[in-house]
Amino acid sequence: MKTVSDIERITARVSSGSANPKDLAALKNSLKTINNISEIIKSADGLDFNIPENTQITNKISSYLSDEPSASLKDENVIKNKEW
């Protein structure tokens, strides 16, 4: 479960405006892992457990955030280089 970060802490940082690019990457990776776990649970017989879908959020983060973002917004490797 190393790929699941403290989502509550990260969302608090996002809400307060103090999240850094690494926080957003950790949020994206955690949500992707939760999606994978949810699919495994849904496929198990006899388990009635529903985790809300979050693919839209992870796709949005992935579309803008660099795959290996720097820790600070002051550094260059934060936003994917897109042709506008």
N, C-alpha and C positions, 0 to 999 in steps of 0.2 A: 504493500500500500504506500510505498514511497512516492508514487506518482500522484497521490491525493494530498494536496496542501490544506492548510487551515482556511477553508472557504469563508468561514464566518469572519475571520480577521481580515482577509483580503477584501471582502465586500464592505466591511466597515471602512477600510482605507479608501476604496473606490468612492463610497458615499461621502466621505469627508474631503475628497479631493487630494489625498496624500499618497495615492497608489503610484508606484513606479512601473516602468515597462516590465520588469521581472515579475511583479505581482500579477499583471494582466496575463503574462505567459503562464504563470502557475495556475491562475484561475481557469484559463482555457484547457490546459492539460488535465486538471482535476475534473472538470466537467466532461471531458472526453472519456476519462477513465470511468466516471460514474455512469455514462451512457453504456459503456461496454459491460459493466457489472449489471446494469439494469436488464440488458438483453439476455445475459446468462440466467438471471433470476426468472425472467419471463418465460424462458424455455424450459425451466425445471417444472416437472409435474407436481401439482399439489400446492404450489406456492402462489399466493395471491398478494403480490407486493407491487405497488405502482410508484415509480419514480418519474416525476414530470420530465418531459422531453426538453432538452436544452441545446439541440443541434443548431438552432438559429443563432444563439448567442456565440457558440464556439466558432461557427462559420464567419460571423461578423468580426470577431477578434482576429481570426486567422487571416481574413482578407486585408487587414490593415497593419497588423503588428508583424514585425520582422520575425523570422523563424528563430533567431538567436538574438533577442533584443538586449541592449546594454542596460545597465542598472539605473542610468540617469537619462532624463529627457534632454540633457545638455549634450549627450553624445549623439553621434550620427546614426548608429544602427538601431533605430527604433521603429520607424514606419517603413513598410515595404515600398520599394521604389516602383511607383506605378506611372505609366504614361497617362497624363491627364489629357 
